[in-house]
Amino acid sequence: MSKEALLGAYFPERRKTIYHQTVNGKTTVEDRQDCEPIVEWVKRRREIGQTDDVFTHIAEIPLTVLNKAMTEGWLHDEKAWKRWVNDPDNAAFKVYEKRW
């Protein structure tokens, strides 16, 4: 596996910006992230293809999605992750092109 693939989780583009707003005592948090560099990395990773390694690289998960999973309580729910990964709206983040 290339050095680029191994360091995929450490791209500086994975940084996110969080905005807090309090109106009438209610706090709203907006979590944003530029995912275009992640999508481009996934395209390059797909071109490399999967190998017969012990682990299969399923998807690159944006930090904003990880934060959402944590706050909504589905971070450790494999079925919820399968729904997220197999959702056509999230296809750009899938490295493994088959259904998981």
Secondary structure, DSSP 8 states (H G I E B T S, - for coil): --HHHHTGGG-GGG-EEEEEEEETTEEEEEEEE--HHHHHHHHHHHHH---S-SS---B---HHHHHHHHHHT-TT-HHHHHHHHHSGGGGGGBSS-S--
